[in-house]
Amino acid sequence: MTISTLLLIILILILLGAVPAWPHSRGWGYGPSGIVGVLLVVLLVLMLMGRV
């Protein structure tokens, strides 16, 4: 397992944990899940370009 695959899995798990539907993150709003979503998209683009 490469580091980029491991980072992708960790970011997906963090994104699922930060979704505002969960009771522990309901008061956070969309900020944390939006930031993690953007990081996930950037990582996916870099992986497809072969840079990571």
CHARMM internal coordinates of N, CA and C (Angstrom, degrees):
IC EDIT
DIST 1 N 1 CA 1.4501
DIST 1 CA 1 C 1.5263
ANGL 1 N 1 CA 1 C 107.91
DIST 1 C 2 N 1.3173
ANGL 1 CA 1 C 2 N 115.36
DIHE 1 N 1 CA 1 C 2 N 126.88
DIST 2 N 2 CA 1.4572
ANGL 1 C 2 N 2 CA 119.36
DIHE 1 CA 1 C 2 N 2 CA -178.75
DIST 2 CA 2 C 1.5244
ANGL 2 N 2 CA 2 C 110.39
DIHE 1 C 2 N 2 CA 2 C -83.50
DIST 2 C 3 N 1.3092
ANGL 2 CA 2 C 3 N 115.40
DIHE 2 N 2 CA 2 C 3 N 167.47
DIST 3 N 3 CA 1.4610
ANGL 2 C 3 N 3 CA 121.24
DIHE 2 CA 2 C 3 N 3 CA -178.70
DIST 3 CA 3 C 1.5196
ANGL 3 N 3 CA 3 C 111.08
DIHE 2 C 3 N 3 CA 3 C -67.05
DIST 3 C 4 N 1.3348
ANGL 3 CA 3 C 4 N 118.02
DIHE 3 N 3 CA 3 C 4 N -33.37
DIST 4 N 4 CA 1.4636
ANGL 3 C 4 N 4 CA 120.15
DIHE 3 CA 3 C 4 N 4 CA 179.81
DIST 4 CA 4 C 1.5271
ANGL 4 N 4 CA 4 C 111.42
DIHE 3 C 4 N 4 CA 4 C -69.47
DIST 4 C 5 N 1.3190
ANGL 4 CA 4 C 5 N 117.07
DIHE 4 N 4 CA 4 C 5 N -37.09
DIST 5 N 5 CA 1.4663
ANGL 4 C 5 N 5 CA 120.21
DIHE 4 CA 4 C 5 N 5 CA 176.67
DIST 5 CA 5 C 1.5185
ANGL 5 N 5 CA 5 C 110.23
DIHE 4 C 5 N 5 CA 5 C -66.93
DIST 5 C 6 N 1.3012
ANGL 5 CA 5 C 6 N 117.42
DIHE 5 N 5 CA 5 C 6 N -41.74
DIST 6 N 6 CA 1.4559
ANGL 5 C 6 N 6 CA 121.52
DIHE 5 CA 5 C 6 N 6 CA 177.94
DIST 6 CA 6 C 1.5217
ANGL 6 N 6 CA 6 C 111.03
DIHE 5 C 6 N 6 CA 6 C -63.80
DIST 6 C 7 N 1.3283
ANGL 6 CA 6 C 7 N 117.27
DIHE 6 N 6 CA 6 C 7 N -41.95
DIST 7 N 7 CA 1.4625
ANGL 6 C 7 N 7 CA 121.56
DIHE 6 CA 6 C 7 N 7 CA 177.72
DIST 7 CA 7 C 1.5210
ANGL 7 N 7 CA 7 C 111.12
DIHE 6 C 7 N 7 CA 7 C -64.60
DIST 7 C 8 N 1.3184
ANGL 7 CA 7 C 8 N 117.68
DIHE 7 N 7 CA 7 C 8 N -38.55
DIST 8 N 8 CA 1.4534
ANGL 7 C 8 N 8 CA 122.00
DIHE 7 CA 7 C 8 N 8 CA 177.85
DIST 8 CA 8 C 1.5289
ANGL 8 N 8 CA 8 C 111.08
DIHE 7 C 8 N 8 CA 8 C -63.39
DIST 8 C 9 N 1.3060
ANGL 8 CA 8 C 9 N 117.76
DIHE 8 N 8 CA 8 C 9 N -43.75
DIST 9 N 9 CA 1.4661
ANGL 8 C 9 N 9 CA 122.01
DIHE 8 CA 8 C 9 N 9 CA 178.82
DIST 9 CA 9 C 1.5253
ANGL 9 N 9 CA 9 C 110.80
DIHE 8 C 9 N 9 CA 9 C -64.39
DIST 9 C 10 N 1.3186
ANGL 9 CA 9 C 10 N 116.84
DIHE 9 N 9 CA 9 C 10 N -42.63
DIST 10 N 10 CA 1.4706
ANGL 9 C 10 N 10 CA 120.41
DIHE 9 CA 9 C 10 N 10 CA 179.45
DIST 10 CA 10 C 1.5179
ANGL 10 N 10 CA 10 C 110.79
DIHE 9 C 10 N 10 CA 10 C -64.37
DIST 10 C 11 N 1.3287
ANGL 10 CA 10 C 11 N 117.92
DIHE 10 N 10 CA 10 C 11 N -42.34
DIST 11 N 11 CA 1.4663
ANGL 10 C 11 N 11 CA 120.99
DIHE 10 CA 10 C 11 N 11 CA 179.37
DIST 11 CA 11 C 1.5280
ANGL 11 N 11 CA 11 C 111.58
DIHE 10 C 11 N 11 CA 11 C -64.96
DIST 11 C 12 N 1.3130
ANGL 11 CA 11 C 12 N 117.77
DIHE 11 N 11 CA 11 C 12 N -37.84
DIST 12 N 12 CA 1.4698
ANGL 11 C 12 N 12 CA 120.55
DIHE 11 CA 11 C 12 N 12 CA 177.45
DIST 12 CA 12 C 1.5166
ANGL 12 N 12 CA 12 C 110.52
DIHE 11 C 12 N 12 CA 12 C -65.00
DIST 12 C 13 N 1.3232
ANGL 12 CA 12 C 13 N 117.52
DIHE 12 N 12 CA 12 C 13 N -42.16
DIST 13 N 13 CA 1.4630
ANGL 12 C 13 N 13 CA 120.36
DIHE 12 CA 12 C 13 N 13 CA 178.34
DIST 13 CA 13 C 1.5267
ANGL 13 N 13 CA 13 C 111.69
DIHE 12 C 13 N 13 CA 13 C -65.52
DIST 13 C 14 N 1.3265
ANGL 13 CA 13 C 14 N 117.63
DIHE 13 N 13 CA 13 C 14 N -39.37
DIST 14 N 14 CA 1.4628
ANGL 13 C 14 N 14 CA 120.74
DIHE 13 CA 13 C 14 N 14 CA 177.11
DIST 14 CA 14 C 1.5274
ANGL 14 N 14 CA 14 C 110.61
DIHE 13 C 14 N 14 CA 14 C -65.82
DIST 14 C 15 N 1.3368
ANGL 14 CA 14 C 15 N 116.60
DIHE 14 N 14 CA 14 C 15 N -39.26
DIST 15 N 15 CA 1.4574
ANGL 14 C 15 N 15 CA 120.27
DIHE 14 CA 14 C 15 N 15 CA 178.05
DIST 15 CA 15 C 1.5160
ANGL 15 N 15 CA 15 C 111.37
DIHE 14 C 15 N 15 CA 15 C -62.60
DIST 15 C 16 N 1.3257
ANGL 15 CA 15 C 16 N 116.95
DIHE 15 N 15 CA 15 C 16 N -41.96
DIST 16 N 16 CA 1.4662
ANGL 15 C 16 N 16 CA 120.15
DIHE 15 CA 15 C 16 N 16 CA 177.75
DIST 16 CA 16 C 1.5181
ANGL 16 N 16 CA 16 C 111.95
DIHE 15 C 16 N 16 CA 16 C -66.09
DIST 16 C 17 N 1.3133
ANGL 16 CA 16 C 17 N 117.62
DIHE 16 N 16 CA 16 C 17 N -34.80
DIST 17 N 17 CA 1.4568
ANGL 16 C 17 N 17 CA 120.82
DIHE 16 CA 16 C 17 N 17 CA 178.98
DIST 17 CA 17 C 1.5173
ANGL 17 N 17 CA 17 C 113.69
DIHE 16 C 17 N 17 CA 17 C -74.82
DIST 17 C 18 N 1.3268
ANGL 17 CA 17 C 18 N 117.45
DIHE 17 N 17 CA 17 C 18 N -21.64
DIST 18 N 18 CA 1.4628
ANGL 17 C 18 N 18 CA 120.98
DIHE 17 CA 17 C 18 N 18 CA -177.50
DIST 18 CA 18 C 1.5189
ANGL 18 N 18 CA 18 C 113.49
DIHE 17 C 18 N 18 CA 18 C -97.90
DIST 18 C 19 N 1.3249
ANGL 18 CA 18 C 19 N 117.76
DIHE 18 N 18 CA 18 C 19 N 0.91
DIST 19 N 19 CA 1.4653
ANGL 18 C 19 N 19 CA 120.69
DIHE 18 CA 18 C 19 N 19 CA 178.80
DIST 19 CA 19 C 1.5247
ANGL 19 N 19 CA 19 C 108.59
DIHE 18 C 19 N 19 CA 19 C -63.63
DIST 19 C 20 N 1.3394
ANGL 19 CA 19 C 20 N 118.00
DIHE 19 N 19 CA 19 C 20 N 132.54
DIST 20 N 20 CA 1.4698
ANGL 19 C 20 N 20 CA 120.94
DIHE 19 CA 19 C 20 N 20 CA -174.73
DIST 20 CA 20 C 1.5241
ANGL 20 N 20 CA 20 C 115.18
DIHE 19 C 20 N 20 CA 20 C -66.98
DIST 20 C 21 N 1.3127
ANGL 20 CA 20 C 21 N 119.25
DIHE 20 N 20 CA 20 C 21 N 0.71
DIST 21 N 21 CA 1.4657
ANGL 20 C 21 N 21 CA 120.84
DIHE 20 CA 20 C 21 N 21 CA 179.49
DIST 21 CA 21 C 1.5240
ANGL 21 N 21 CA 21 C 111.68
DIHE 20 C 21 N 21 CA 21 C -80.06
DIST 21 C 22 N 1.3284
ANGL 21 CA 21 C 22 N 118.01
DIHE 21 N 21 CA 21 C 22 N -21.59
DIST 22 N 22 CA 1.4592
ANGL 21 C 22 N 22 CA 121.30
DIHE 21 CA 21 C 22 N 22 CA -179.29
DIST 22 CA 22 C 1.5230
ANGL 22 N 22 CA 22 C 109.99
DIHE 21 C 22 N 22 CA 22 C -76.77
DIST 22 C 23 N 1.3318
ANGL 22 CA 22 C 23 N 118.11
DIHE 22 N 22 CA 22 C 23 N 145.79
DIST 23 N 23 CA 1.4756
ANGL 22 C 23 N 23 CA 120.70
DIHE 22 CA 22 C 23 N 23 CA -178.22
DIST 23 CA 23 C 1.5325
ANGL 23 N 23 CA 23 C 114.04
DIHE 22 C 23 N 23 CA 23 C -59.70
DIST 23 C 24 N 1.3313
ANGL 23 CA 23 C 24 N 117.77
DIHE 23 N 23 CA 23 C 24 N -37.37
DIST 24 N 24 CA 1.4634
ANGL 23 C 24 N 24 CA 119.73
DIHE 23 CA 23 C 24 N 24 CA -176.43
DIST 24 CA 24 C 1.5246
ANGL 24 N 24 CA 24 C 112.22
DIHE 23 C 24 N 24 CA 24 C -72.75
DIST 24 C 25 N 1.3340
ANGL 24 CA 24 C 25 N 118.19
DIHE 24 N 24 CA 24 C 25 N -21.09
DIST 25 N 25 CA 1.4621
ANGL 24 C 25 N 25 CA 120.20
DIHE 24 CA 24 C 25 N 25 CA -177.05
DIST 25 CA 25 C 1.5285
ANGL 25 N 25 CA 25 C 112.52
DIHE 24 C 25 N 25 CA 25 C -116.35
DIST 25 C 26 N 1.3176
ANGL 25 CA 25 C 26 N 117.94
DIHE 25 N 25 CA 25 C 26 N 14.07
DIST 26 N 26 CA 1.4646
ANGL 25 C 26 N 26 CA 121.22
DIHE 25 CA 25 C 26 N 26 CA -176.60
DIST 26 CA 26 C 1.5321
ANGL 26 N 26 CA 26 C 111.70
DIHE 25 C 26 N 26 CA 26 C -64.00
DIST 26 C 27 N 1.3190
ANGL 26 CA 26 C 27 N 118.02
DIHE 26 N 26 CA 26 C 27 N -36.50
DIST 27 N 27 CA 1.4587
ANGL 26 C 27 N 27 CA 121.19
DIHE 26 CA 26 C 27 N 27 CA -177.94
DIST 27 CA 27 C 1.5205
ANGL 27 N 27 CA 27 C 114.10
DIHE 26 C 27 N 27 CA 27 C -81.91
DIST 27 C 28 N 1.3109
ANGL 27 CA 27 C 28 N 118.63
DIHE 27 N 27 CA 27 C 28 N -6.12
DIST 28 N 28 CA 1.4587
ANGL 27 C 28 N 28 CA 121.44
DIHE 27 CA 27 C 28 N 28 CA -176.74
DIST 28 CA 28 C 1.5198
ANGL 28 N 28 CA 28 C 112.87
DIHE 27 C 28 N 28 CA 28 C -76.30
DIST 28 C 29 N 1.3342
ANGL 28 CA 28 C 29 N 117.75
DIHE 28 N 28 CA 28 C 29 N -25.11
DIST 29 N 29 CA 1.4594
ANGL 28 C 29 N 29 CA 121.27
DIHE 28 CA 28 C 29 N 29 CA -174.60
DIST 29 CA 29 C 1.5208
ANGL 29 N 29 CA 29 C 110.42
DIHE 28 C 29 N 29 CA 29 C 80.46
DIST 29 C 30 N 1.3192
ANGL 29 CA 29 C 30 N 115.88
DIHE 29 N 29 CA 29 C 30 N -161.44
DIST 30 N 30 CA 1.4615
ANGL 29 C 30 N 30 CA 120.49
DIHE 29 CA 29 C 30 N 30 CA -176.42
DIST 30 CA 30 C 1.5263
ANGL 30 N 30 CA 30 C 113.22
DIHE 29 C 30 N 30 CA 30 C -94.21
DIST 30 C 31 N 1.3092
ANGL 30 CA 30 C 31 N 118.51
DIHE 30 N 30 CA 30 C 31 N 0.57
DIST 31 N 31 CA 1.4633
ANGL 30 C 31 N 31 CA 121.38
DIHE 30 CA 30 C 31 N 31 CA -177.22
DIST 31 CA 31 C 1.5183
ANGL 31 N 31 CA 31 C 114.60
DIHE 30 C 31 N 31 CA 31 C -59.61
DIST 31 C 32 N 1.3338
ANGL 31 CA 31 C 32 N 118.77
DIHE 31 N 31 CA 31 C 32 N -57.88
DIST 32 N 32 CA 1.4708
ANGL 31 C 32 N 32 CA 119.23
DIHE 31 CA 31 C 32 N 32 CA -177.93
DIST 32 CA 32 C 1.5255
ANGL 32 N 32 CA 32 C 113.60
DIHE 31 C 32 N 32 CA 32 C -62.37
DIST 32 C 33 N 1.3206
ANGL 32 CA 32 C 33 N 117.84
DIHE 32 N 32 CA 32 C 33 N -42.03
DIST 33 N 33 CA 1.4595
ANGL 32 C 33 N 33 CA 118.79
DIHE 32 CA 32 C 33 N 33 CA -179.55
DIST 33 CA 33 C 1.5218
ANGL 33 N 33 CA 33 C 111.09
DIHE 32 C 33 N 33 CA 33 C -70.03
DIST 33 C 34 N 1.3273
ANGL 33 CA 33 C 34 N 117.47
DIHE 33 N 33 CA 33 C 34 N -31.00
DIST 34 N 34 CA 1.4591
ANGL 33 C 34 N 34 CA 120.28
DIHE 33 CA 33 C 34 N 34 CA 176.51
DIST 34 CA 34 C 1.5105
ANGL 34 N 34 CA 34 C 112.22
DIHE 33 C 34 N 34 CA 34 C -68.06
DIST 34 C 35 N 1.3227
ANGL 34 CA 34 C 35 N 116.44
DIHE 34 N 34 CA 34 C 35 N -42.00
DIST 35 N 35 CA 1.4621
ANGL 34 C 35 N 35 CA 120.78
DIHE 34 CA 34 C 35 N 35 CA 178.97
DIST 35 CA 35 C 1.5255
ANGL 35 N 35 CA 35 C 111.00
DIHE 34 C 35 N 35 CA 35 C -64.69
DIST 35 C 36 N 1.3221
ANGL 35 CA 35 C 36 N 116.39
DIHE 35 N 35 CA 35 C 36 N -44.96
DIST 36 N 36 CA 1.4649
ANGL 35 C 36 N 36 CA 120.03
DIHE 35 CA 35 C 36 N 36 CA 179.30
DIST 36 CA 36 C 1.5265
ANGL 36 N 36 CA 36 C 110.11
DIHE 35 C 36 N 36 CA 36 C -66.81
DIST 36 C 37 N 1.3254
ANGL 36 CA 36 C 37 N 117.73
DIHE 36 N 36 CA 36 C 37 N -35.75
DIST 37 N 37 CA 1.4639
ANGL 36 C 37 N 37 CA 120.68
DIHE 36 CA 36 C 37 N 37 CA 176.48
DIST 37 CA 37 C 1.5153
ANGL 37 N 37 CA 37 C 112.36
DIHE 36 C 37 N 37 CA 37 C -62.65
DIST 37 C 38 N 1.3279
ANGL 37 CA 37 C 38 N 116.65
DIHE 37 N 37 CA 37 C 38 N -41.89
DIST 38 N 38 CA 1.4663
ANGL 37 C 38 N 38 CA 120.48
DIHE 37 CA 37 C 38 N 38 CA 177.51
DIST 38 CA 38 C 1.5274
ANGL 38 N 38 CA 38 C 110.28
DIHE 37 C 38 N 38 CA 38 C -64.73
DIST 38 C 39 N 1.3202
ANGL 38 CA 38 C 39 N 117.49
DIHE 38 N 38 CA 38 C 39 N -42.29
DIST 39 N 39 CA 1.4658
ANGL 38 C 39 N 39 CA 120.47
DIHE 38 CA 38 C 39 N 39 CA 177.05
DIST 39 CA 39 C 1.5234
ANGL 39 N 39 CA 39 C 111.30
DIHE 38 C 39 N 39 CA 39 C -61.39
DIST 39 C 40 N 1.3201
ANGL 39 CA 39 C 40 N 116.50
DIHE 39 N 39 CA 39 C 40 N -38.36
DIST 40 N 40 CA 1.4588
ANGL 39 C 40 N 40 CA 121.20
DIHE 39 CA 39 C 40 N 40 CA 178.96
DIST 40 CA 40 C 1.5249
ANGL 40 N 40 CA 40 C 110.81
DIHE 39 C 40 N 40 CA 40 C -65.00
DIST 40 C 41 N 1.3230
ANGL 40 CA 40 C 41 N 117.15
DIHE 40 N 40 CA 40 C 41 N -42.80
DIST 41 N 41 CA 1.4710
ANGL 40 C 41 N 41 CA 120.79
DIHE 40 CA 40 C 41 N 41 CA 178.73
DIST 41 CA 41 C 1.5233
ANGL 41 N 41 CA 41 C 110.39
DIHE 40 C 41 N 41 CA 41 C -64.94
DIST 41 C 42 N 1.3369
ANGL 41 CA 41 C 42 N 117.63
DIHE 41 N 41 CA 41 C 42 N -42.82
DIST 42 N 42 CA 1.4636
ANGL 41 C 42 N 42 CA 120.81
DIHE 41 CA 41 C 42 N 42 CA 178.66
DIST 42 CA 42 C 1.5278
ANGL 42 N 42 CA 42 C 110.74
DIHE 41 C 42 N 42 CA 42 C -61.98
DIST 42 C 43 N 1.3237
ANGL 42 CA 42 C 43 N 116.95
DIHE 42 N 42 CA 42 C 43 N -42.98
DIST 43 N 43 CA 1.4647
ANGL 42 C 43 N 43 CA 120.08
DIHE 42 CA 42 C 43 N 43 CA 178.75
DIST 43 CA 43 C 1.5229
ANGL 43 N 43 CA 43 C 111.36
DIHE 42 C 43 N 43 CA 43 C -64.23
DIST 43 C 44 N 1.3260
ANGL 43 CA 43 C 44 N 117.45
DIHE 43 N 43 CA 43 C 44 N -40.66
DIST 44 N 44 CA 1.4550
ANGL 43 C 44 N 44 CA 120.19
DIHE 43 CA 43 C 44 N 44 CA 178.69
DIST 44 CA 44 C 1.5365
ANGL 44 N 44 CA 44 C 111.35
DIHE 43 C 44 N 44 CA 44 C -64.03
DIST 44 C 45 N 1.3268
ANGL 44 CA 44 C 45 N 117.18
DIHE 44 N 44 CA 44 C 45 N -41.83
DIST 45 N 45 CA 1.4615
ANGL 44 C 45 N 45 CA 120.44
DIHE 44 CA 44 C 45 N 45 CA 178.03
DIST 45 CA 45 C 1.5248
ANGL 45 N 45 CA 45 C 110.46
DIHE 44 C 45 N 45 CA 45 C -63.29
DIST 45 C 46 N 1.3292
ANGL 45 CA 45 C 46 N 116.74
DIHE 45 N 45 CA 45 C 46 N -43.39
DIST 46 N 46 CA 1.4692
ANGL 45 C 46 N 46 CA 119.59
DIHE 45 CA 45 C 46 N 46 CA 178.63
DIST 46 CA 46 C 1.5216
ANGL 46 N 46 CA 46 C 111.70
DIHE 45 C 46 N 46 CA 46 C -64.37
DIST 46 C 47 N 1.3364
ANGL 46 CA 46 C 47 N 116.35
DIHE 46 N 46 CA 46 C 47 N -37.70
DIST 47 N 47 CA 1.4675
ANGL 46 C 47 N 47 CA 119.12
DIHE 46 CA 46 C 47 N 47 CA 177.73
DIST 47 CA 47 C 1.5252
ANGL 47 N 47 CA 47 C 111.21
DIHE 46 C 47 N 47 CA 47 C -65.35
DIST 47 C 48 N 1.3373
ANGL 47 CA 47 C 48 N 116.90
DIHE 47 N 47 CA 47 C 48 N -40.70
DIST 48 N 48 CA 1.4614
ANGL 47 C 48 N 48 CA 119.62
DIHE 47 CA 47 C 48 N 48 CA 179.93
DIST 48 CA 48 C 1.5282
ANGL 48 N 48 CA 48 C 111.72
DIHE 47 C 48 N 48 CA 48 C -69.09
DIST 48 C 49 N 1.3137
ANGL 48 CA 48 C 49 N 117.34
DIHE 48 N 48 CA 48 C 49 N -29.67
DIST 49 N 49 CA 1.4666
ANGL 48 C 49 N 49 CA 121.22
DIHE 48 CA 48 C 49 N 49 CA 177.54
DIST 49 CA 49 C 1.5213
ANGL 49 N 49 CA 49 C 112.01
DIHE 48 C 49 N 49 CA 49 C -81.13
DIST 49 C 50 N 1.3236
ANGL 49 CA 49 C 50 N 116.89
DIHE 49 N 49 CA 49 C 50 N -11.55
DIST 50 N 50 CA 1.4599
ANGL 49 C 50 N 50 CA 120.54
DIHE 49 CA 49 C 50 N 50 CA 179.24
DIST 50 CA 50 C 1.4959
ANGL 50 N 50 CA 50 C 114.37
DIHE 49 C 50 N 50 CA 50 C 82.39
DIST 50 C 51 N 1.3207
ANGL 50 CA 50 C 51 N 118.88
DIHE 50 N 50 CA 50 C 51 N 19.96
DIST 51 N 51 CA 1.4599
ANGL 50 C 51 N 51 CA 121.78
DIHE 50 CA 50 C 51 N 51 CA -178.07
DIST 51 CA 51 C 1.5275
ANGL 51 N 51 CA 51 C 112.93
DIHE 50 C 51 N 51 CA 51 C -90.73
DIST 51 C 52 N 1.3201
ANGL 51 CA 51 C 52 N 117.48
DIHE 51 N 51 CA 51 C 52 N -17.81
DIST 52 N 52 CA 1.4765
ANGL 51 C 52 N 52 CA 120.11
DIHE 51 CA 51 C 52 N 52 CA -178.91
DIST 52 CA 52 C 1.4905
ANGL 52 N 52 CA 52 C 108.93
DIHE 51 C 52 N 52 CA 52 C -114.75
END
COOR INIT
IC SEED 1 N 1 CA 1 C
IC BUILD
